Amino acid sequence: MTETTSATPTPDALAGVLADAPFARLVATDDGDALAAAGLLARALRAVGTPFQVRVSADPVPDDADDGVAVTVGAERGAHAISGAGRPASTDAFAISRALGVEPDPVVALAGVVAAGSVPGTDGSGDALAAAEASERVRRRPGVAVPTADLADGIAASTLVRTPYSGDPEAARAALAELGLPVDLDDDAHRRLASLVAVDVADADGASARSTAAVERALRPYATDGPFETVGGYADVLDALAREAPGTGVALALDADPSDDLRTAALDAWRSHGLAAHRALDAATTGRYDGCVVARVDLAGGNSPERGDPAADAAAVLPTVARLVRDFRSPEPVAIAVDELTGHLAAAATGGGRATGDAATSGGRAADDAATEPLGLGDACRSVATEFGGDGWGTAERGGLAVAAGADGRGSEADGDITGALAALREAL
């Protein structure tokens, strides 16, 4: 199924459909923006008394909705969709909620905006930022966007940055110790921290020119009264949960006042996800090809036993590895992360990507992305997967595919050929 099967309705039009619906089924793509958007819609539906169901899928297909309305969030599918193309899905969900007569949570909306790769106040998120600032729920300050009060923990596991100490909390703690930061951080201390991270991202071995723009998304964060320390940290948690623990992610997005247990579960899943992604990239073998960079990883060999099934880990973690390579290591427009032993790969493209840094605040895309359109990665992955007897999924800017794996969860030539699928995908791109 391609990504061009429906036209995204205006917020008022979709609000009208939902207002009259006896039941609503929301299916979101497995990313932080779609998860936040689905949470906003679900909260609005609950406020107006409309029963609903929410689920997350790597390749969402609208449910049969004979008894109600099905809405796809993050992909352009079905009769009713919030595609997230052109601007974050969370901005449309925020507007739809207001059209339903409900005042949505602006912090959740802004977290979705950051998860989409945008900056609060741009790409249609001005109303959400204005609402958050008017209610004094956010305050922009110097520093780095992390979800935790423990800076070393936050920076080591964050997937908004890629530093020499990413994936290693003790190394992050040692780097911070050299700054001599006070216990209670003032703006000057936050600035020193931001400078350290920005320099270490840019100077890291293998850092691409794109990394200096990508790190801007994590700097000068919005502190918030939400369940996490910053809006950007909230976004990072949502993005990890969408693939690592979607049930926890849905519960978090739906809860206006998450309990300590839910917050702890969310942070545990985020931390495990971020550390696994960075450690996989630390041990990866990378190669540059015409139009893409490929990172070959071994999640089964590098993971701790408690992470469980290697194939499930690959499906969850590879998209984050691909995004990290795209943003911080790849001089090419496409990054691909592949785990040959589990028969999985994930791809991320810059084409049509949203703005970061100075380009975003001026209303435009990042300079290296502005001249290109999305490459249709999802459709390319589906096509290649069909050729190799596997499964493919994705959107215009990201995709994935898997070939059959053996009974032990590790692929083999007899079960499938992810190497051949990778070559075919490179050719398709």
VOPAPA-437686 format. One record per residue (C-alpha): x, y, z; residue number from 0. Coordinates in steps of 0.2 Angstrom, whole numbers, plus 2048, in hexadecimal, padded with zeros to 3 digits. Layout:
N
<<X; Y; Z>; NUM>;
...
REM end
This chain:
429
<<800; 800; 800>; 0>;
<<807; 811; 7FB>; 1>;
<<807; 821; 805>; 2>;
<<7FB; 82A; 7F9>; 3>;
<<7EA; 822; 7FC>; 4>;
<<7E1; 831; 804>; 5>;
<<7E1; 844; 805>; 6>;
<<7E4; 84C; 816>; 7>;
<<7D4; 855; 81C>; 8>;
<<7D4; 866; 824>; 9>;
<<7D4; 866; 837>; 10>;
<<7C2; 86D; 837>; 11>;
<<7BC; 85F; 82B>; 12>;
<<7C3; 851; 835>; 13>;
<<7BD; 859; 845>; 14>;
<<7AB; 858; 83D>; 15>;
<<7AD; 846; 839>; 16>;
<<7B3; 842; 84A>; 17>;
<<7A6; 84C; 852>; 18>;
<<798; 841; 84B>; 19>;
<<7A1; 830; 84C>; 20>;
<<79A; 823; 858>; 21>;
<<7AB; 81B; 85A>; 22>;
<<7BD; 820; 854>; 23>;
<<7CC; 815; 850>; 24>;
<<7DC; 81E; 850>; 25>;
<<7EC; 815; 848>; 26>;
<<7FC; 81E; 849>; 27>;
<<80D; 81B; 841>; 28>;
<<81B; 816; 84D>; 29>;
<<823; 827; 850>; 30>;
<<821; 834; 85D>; 31>;
<<818; 841; 853>; 32>;
<<80A; 835; 84E>; 33>;
<<809; 82E; 860>; 34>;
<<807; 840; 867>; 35>;
<<7FA; 844; 85A>; 36>;
<<7F0; 834; 85E>; 37>;
<<7F1; 838; 870>; 38>;
<<7EA; 84A; 86D>; 39>;
<<7DC; 843; 862>; 40>;
<<7D8; 836; 86F>; 41>;
<<7D7; 842; 87D>; 42>;
<<7CC; 84D; 873>; 43>;
<<7C0; 83F; 86F>; 44>;
<<7C0; 83A; 881>; 45>;
<<7BB; 84C; 886>; 46>;
<<7AC; 84C; 87A>; 47>;
<<7A7; 83A; 87F>; 48>;
<<7AB; 831; 86F>; 49>;
<<7B2; 81F; 872>; 50>;
<<7C2; 81C; 86A>; 51>;
<<7D0; 80F; 867>; 52>;
<<7E3; 814; 864>; 53>;
<<7F0; 809; 85D>; 54>;
<<802; 80B; 856>; 55>;
<<808; 802; 847>; 56>;
<<818; 803; 83C>; 57>;
<<80D; 802; 82D>; 58>;
<<7FC; 808; 832>; 59>;
<<7EC; 802; 828>; 60>;
<<7DC; 80A; 82E>; 61>;
<<7D1; 7FD; 837>; 62>;
<<7C0; 7F9; 830>; 63>;
<<7B5; 806; 836>; 64>;
<<7A3; 801; 832>; 65>;
<<79E; 806; 844>; 66>;
<<7A8; 816; 844>; 67>;
<<7B6; 820; 83D>; 68>;
<<7C8; 81B; 83A>; 69>;
<<7D6; 828; 83A>; 70>;
<<7E8; 824; 835>; 71>;
<<7F5; 82F; 83D>; 72>;
<<806; 832; 835>; 73>;
<<802; 82A; 824>; 74>;
<<7F6; 82F; 816>; 75>;
<<7EB; 820; 816>; 76>;
<<7D8; 81D; 816>; 77>;
<<7CA; 829; 815>; 78>;
<<7CF; 833; 824>; 79>;
<<7E2; 836; 828>; 80>;
<<7EE; 843; 830>; 81>;
<<7FD; 83F; 825>; 82>;
<<80A; 849; 82E>; 83>;
<<811; 84E; 81D>; 84>;
<<816; 860; 81B>; 85>;
<<814; 864; 82E>; 86>;
<<813; 859; 83E>; 87>;
<<803; 84F; 840>; 88>;
<<803; 856; 852>; 89>;
<<7FF; 867; 84B>; 90>;
<<7EF; 861; 842>; 91>;
<<7EA; 857; 851>; 92>;
<<7EB; 866; 85C>; 93>;
<<7E0; 870; 850>; 94>;
<<7D4; 862; 84F>; 95>;
<<7D2; 861; 861>; 96>;
<<7CE; 873; 862>; 97>;
<<7C2; 871; 854>; 98>;
<<7B9; 864; 85F>; 99>;
<<7B8; 871; 86D>; 100>;
<<7C6; 86A; 878>; 101>;
<<7D5; 873; 87D>; 102>;
<<7E3; 867; 879>; 103>;
<<7F3; 865; 883>; 104>;
<<800; 870; 87B>; 105>;
<<80F; 867; 882>; 106>;
<<80A; 857; 87A>; 107>;
<<808; 860; 86A>; 108>;
<<819; 868; 86B>; 109>;
<<821; 858; 870>; 110>;
<<819; 850; 860>; 111>;
<<820; 85F; 856>; 112>;
<<832; 85C; 85C>; 113>;
<<830; 849; 859>; 114>;
<<82C; 84D; 847>; 115>;
<<83C; 856; 845>; 116>;
<<835; 868; 846>; 117>;
<<837; 876; 852>; 118>;
<<829; 87D; 85D>; 119>;
<<821; 88C; 856>; 120>;
<<824; 887; 844>; 121>;
<<81B; 87B; 837>; 122>;
<<80A; 880; 83E>; 123>;
<<80E; 87E; 850>; 124>;
<<80C; 890; 855>; 125>;
<<7FC; 88E; 85D>; 126>;
<<802; 880; 868>; 127>;
<<811; 88A; 86D>; 128>;
<<807; 899; 871>; 129>;
<<7FB; 88F; 87C>; 130>;
<<809; 887; 885>; 131>;
<<812; 898; 888>; 132>;
<<802; 8A1; 88D>; 133>;
<<7FE; 893; 89A>; 134>;
<<810; 894; 8A0>; 135>;
<<813; 882; 89C>; 136>;
<<823; 884; 893>; 137>;
<<832; 88F; 894>; 138>;
<<840; 890; 888>; 139>;
<<851; 88F; 890>; 140>;
<<863; 88B; 88B>; 141>;
<<869; 879; 88C>; 142>;
<<865; 868; 885>; 143>;
<<854; 85F; 883>; 144>;
<<854; 850; 88E>; 145>;
<<845; 848; 897>; 146>;
<<84E; 845; 8A7>; 147>;
<<855; 84F; 8B5>; 148>;
<<864; 845; 8B5>; 149>;
<<86E; 84D; 8A6>; 150>;
<<87A; 83F; 8A4>; 151>;
<<86C; 832; 8A2>; 152>;
<<863; 83D; 897>; 153>;
<<871; 841; 88B>; 154>;
<<877; 830; 88A>; 155>;
<<867; 828; 885>; 156>;
<<860; 837; 87B>; 157>;
<<85D; 834; 868>; 158>;
<<85D; 846; 864>; 159>;
<<870; 847; 865>; 160>;
<<87E; 83C; 860>; 161>;
<<88E; 83F; 86B>; 162>;
<<89D; 835; 86F>; 163>;
<<895; 831; 880>; 164>;
<<884; 82C; 879>; 165>;
<<87F; 81B; 87F>; 166>;
<<88B; 81C; 88D>; 167>;
<<884; 824; 89D>; 168>;
<<895; 823; 8A7>; 169>;
<<89E; 82C; 898>; 170>;
<<891; 839; 898>; 171>;
<<892; 83B; 8AA>; 172>;
<<8A5; 83D; 8A9>; 173>;
<<8A3; 84A; 89B>; 174>;
<<897; 854; 8A5>; 175>;
<<8A2; 853; 8B5>; 176>;
<<8AF; 85D; 8AB>; 177>;
<<8A4; 86B; 8A9>; 178>;
<<8A2; 86D; 8BC>; 179>;
<<88F; 871; 8BB>; 180>;
<<886; 877; 8CB>; 181>;
<<879; 86C; 8D2>; 182>;
<<86C; 879; 8CE>; 183>;
<<86E; 87D; 8BC>; 184>;
<<86C; 890; 8B8>; 185>;
<<86C; 896; 8A6>; 186>;
<<87E; 898; 8A5>; 187>;
<<881; 886; 8AA>; 188>;
<<874; 880; 89D>; 189>;
<<87D; 88A; 890>; 190>;
<<88E; 882; 894>; 191>;
<<885; 871; 893>; 192>;
<<87D; 875; 882>; 193>;
<<88E; 87B; 87B>; 194>;
<<897; 86B; 881>; 195>;
<<889; 860; 878>; 196>;
<<889; 86B; 868>; 197>;
<<89C; 86A; 867>; 198>;
<<89D; 858; 86B>; 199>;
<<890; 854; 85E>; 200>;
<<899; 85D; 850>; 201>;
<<8AA; 857; 855>; 202>;
<<8A6; 845; 857>; 203>;
<<8AE; 838; 84B>; 204>;
<<8A5; 836; 83B>; 205>;
<<899; 845; 83F>; 206>;
<<891; 84B; 82F>; 207>;
<<88E; 85D; 82A>; 208>;
<<87C; 85A; 82D>; 209>;
<<87F; 857; 840>; 210>;
<<882; 869; 844>; 211>;
<<870; 86D; 83E>; 212>;
<<869; 85D; 846>; 213>;
<<86F; 861; 857>; 214>;
<<866; 871; 857>; 215>;
<<856; 868; 85B>; 216>;
<<85C; 863; 86C>; 217>;
<<863; 874; 871>; 218>;
<<85A; 882; 879>; 219>;
<<84C; 877; 87F>; 220>;
<<83B; 87B; 886>; 221>;
<<83A; 877; 898>; 222>;
<<829; 871; 89D>; 223>;
<<81D; 86C; 8AB>; 224>;
<<819; 85C; 8A2>; 225>;
<<81E; 84A; 8A7>; 226>;
<<830; 84D; 8A1>; 227>;
<<83C; 85B; 8A3>; 228>;
<<83C; 862; 891>; 229>;
<<830; 862; 882>; 230>;
<<83E; 85B; 878>; 231>;
<<841; 84D; 885>; 232>;
<<82F; 849; 884>; 233>;
<<830; 848; 871>; 234>;
<<83F; 83C; 873>; 235>;
<<835; 831; 87F>; 236>;
<<826; 830; 874>; 237>;
<<830; 82C; 864>; 238>;
<<839; 81D; 86D>; 239>;
<<829; 817; 875>; 240>;
<<820; 817; 864>; 241>;
<<82B; 808; 85F>; 242>;
<<832; 801; 86F>; 243>;
<<822; 801; 87A>; 244>;
<<813; 807; 870>; 245>;
<<807; 802; 87E>; 246>;
<<810; 80D; 88A>; 247>;
<<811; 81B; 87D>; 248>;
<<7FF; 81B; 87B>; 249>;
<<7FB; 81B; 88D>; 250>;
<<807; 82A; 88F>; 251>;
<<800; 834; 881>; 252>;
<<7EE; 831; 888>; 253>;
<<7F2; 836; 89A>; 254>;
<<7F1; 848; 89F>; 255>;
<<7FA; 844; 8AF>; 256>;
<<804; 835; 8AE>; 257>;
<<808; 82B; 8BE>; 258>;
<<819; 829; 8C4>; 259>;
<<818; 816; 8BF>; 260>;
<<814; 81B; 8AD>; 261>;
<<821; 828; 8AC>; 262>;
<<82E; 81C; 8B3>; 263>;
<<829; 80F; 8A6>; 264>;
<<82A; 81B; 898>; 265>;
<<83B; 821; 89D>; 266>;
<<841; 80F; 89F>; 267>;
<<83C; 80B; 88D>; 268>;
<<843; 81B; 886>; 269>;
<<854; 818; 88F>; 270>;
<<855; 806; 889>; 271>;
<<851; 80B; 878>; 272>;
<<85D; 81A; 877>; 273>;
<<86B; 810; 87E>; 274>;
<<868; 802; 873>; 275>;
<<868; 80D; 863>; 276>;
<<878; 816; 867>; 277>;
<<881; 806; 86C>; 278>;
<<87C; 7FE; 85C>; 279>;
<<883; 80D; 852>; 280>;
<<893; 80C; 85C>; 281>;
<<896; 7FB; 856>; 282>;
<<88F; 7FD; 845>; 283>;
<<899; 7FB; 835>; 284>;
<<894; 809; 829>; 285>;
<<896; 80B; 816>; 286>;
<<893; 819; 80A>; 287>;
<<88A; 816; 7FA>; 288>;
<<883; 821; 7ED>; 289>;
<<874; 82A; 7F5>; 290>;
<<875; 821; 806>; 291>;
<<87F; 81B; 815>; 292>;
<<87C; 80A; 81C>; 293>;
<<880; 805; 82E>; 294>;
<<881; 7F3; 831>; 295>;
<<87D; 7EE; 843>; 296>;
<<87B; 7DF; 84E>; 297>;
<<86D; 7E2; 85B>; 298>;
<<86D; 7D0; 861>; 299>;
<<880; 7D1; 864>; 300>;
<<880; 7E2; 86C>; 301>;
<<870; 7E1; 877>; 302>;
<<86F; 7DD; 889>; 303>;
<<865; 7CD; 88C>; 304>;
<<856; 7D6; 894>; 305>;
<<852; 7DF; 883>; 306>;
<<84A; 7CE; 87D>; 307>;
<<847; 7C9; 86B>; 308>;
<<854; 7CF; 85F>; 309>;
<<847; 7D0; 851>; 310>;
<<83C; 7DB; 85B>; 311>;
<<84B; 7E5; 861>; 312>;
<<850; 7E8; 84F>; 313>;
<<83E; 7EE; 84A>; 314>;
<<83E; 7FA; 858>; 315>;
<<850; 801; 858>; 316>;
<<856; 801; 846>; 317>;
<<84B; 810; 841>; 318>;
<<853; 81A; 84F>; 319>;
<<864; 814; 849>; 320>;
<<860; 819; 837>; 321>;
<<85A; 82A; 83D>; 322>;
<<86A; 82D; 848>; 323>;
<<875; 829; 839>; 324>;
<<86B; 834; 82D>; 325>;
<<86C; 843; 839>; 326>;
<<87D; 841; 840>; 327>;
<<888; 836; 835>; 328>;
<<881; 835; 823>; 329>;
<<887; 841; 815>; 330>;
<<87A; 839; 80A>; 331>;
<<867; 83C; 80A>; 332>;
<<863; 82B; 810>; 333>;
<<869; 820; 81E>; 334>;
<<865; 80E; 820>; 335>;
<<868; 803; 830>; 336>;
<<868; 7F0; 82D>; 337>;
<<86A; 7E2; 838>; 338>;
<<86E; 7D3; 82D>; 339>;
<<86C; 7C6; 83B>; 340>;
<<85A; 7CA; 83E>; 341>;
<<855; 7CF; 82C>; 342>;
<<850; 7E0; 830>; 343>;
<<854; 7F2; 829>; 344>;
<<84E; 803; 82B>; 345>;
<<851; 813; 821>; 346>;
<<84F; 825; 824>; 347>;
<<850; 833; 817>; 348>;
<<853; 846; 818>; 349>;
<<849; 84A; 808>; 350>;
<<83A; 855; 80D>; 351>;
<<840; 855; 81F>; 352>;
<<83A; 863; 82B>; 353>;
<<845; 871; 830>; 354>;
<<851; 871; 83F>; 355>;
<<85B; 87F; 847>; 356>;
<<85C; 890; 83E>; 357>;
<<853; 88A; 82F>; 358>;
<<844; 885; 839>; 359>;
<<843; 895; 843>; 360>;
<<844; 89F; 833>; 361>;
<<835; 894; 82C>; 362>;
<<83F; 88A; 81F>; 363>;
<<846; 878; 81E>; 364>;
<<857; 874; 822>; 365>;
<<862; 879; 814>; 366>;
<<868; 867; 80F>; 367>;
<<856; 861; 80E>; 368>;
<<84D; 86F; 806>; 369>;
<<850; 86B; 7F4>; 370>;
<<84B; 859; 7F5>; 371>;
<<83A; 850; 7F7>; 372>;
<<837; 840; 801>; 373>;
<<83E; 831; 7F9>; 374>;
<<82F; 826; 7FC>; 375>;
<<838; 81A; 807>; 376>;
<<829; 811; 80D>; 377>;
<<823; 80C; 7FC>; 378>;
<<835; 807; 7F7>; 379>;
<<836; 7FC; 806>; 380>;
<<826; 7F4; 802>; 381>;
<<82B; 7F1; 7F0>; 382>;
<<83B; 7E9; 7F5>; 383>;
<<833; 7DF; 803>; 384>;
<<827; 7D7; 7F7>; 385>;
<<835; 7D2; 7EB>; 386>;
<<83E; 7C9; 7FA>; 387>;
<<82F; 7C1; 802>; 388>;
<<82F; 7CD; 811>; 389>;
<<826; 7DB; 818>; 390>;
<<829; 7EE; 815>; 391>;
<<821; 7FD; 81D>; 392>;
<<824; 810; 81F>; 393>;
<<820; 822; 81A>; 394>;
<<828; 82D; 80D>; 395>;
<<836; 832; 818>; 396>;
<<83A; 821; 821>; 397>;
<<837; 80F; 81E>; 398>;
<<83C; 7FD; 823>; 399>;
<<83B; 7EC; 81D>; 400>;
<<83E; 7DA; 824>; 401>;
<<841; 7CA; 81C>; 402>;
<<83D; 7B9; 825>; 403>;
<<847; 7B4; 834>; 404>;
<<84B; 7A3; 83A>; 405>;
<<843; 79B; 84A>; 406>;
<<851; 7A2; 855>; 407>;
<<84D; 7B4; 84E>; 408>;
<<85D; 7B5; 844>; 409>;
<<85C; 7B6; 831>; 410>;
<<865; 7AA; 826>; 411>;
<<867; 7A8; 813>; 412>;
<<85A; 79B; 813>; 413>;
<<84D; 7A6; 81C>; 414>;
<<850; 7B6; 813>; 415>;
<<85C; 7C1; 80B>; 416>;
<<85D; 7D2; 814>; 417>;
<<86E; 7D6; 80B>; 418>;
<<865; 7D4; 7FA>; 419>;
<<857; 7DE; 800>; 420>;
<<863; 7EC; 805>; 421>;
<<86B; 7EC; 7F4>; 422>;
<<85A; 7ED; 7EC>; 423>;
<<855; 7FB; 7F7>; 424>;
<<865; 805; 7F3>; 425>;
<<861; 802; 7E1>; 426>;
<<84F; 808; 7E3>; 427>;
<<855; 818; 7EB>; 428>;
REM end
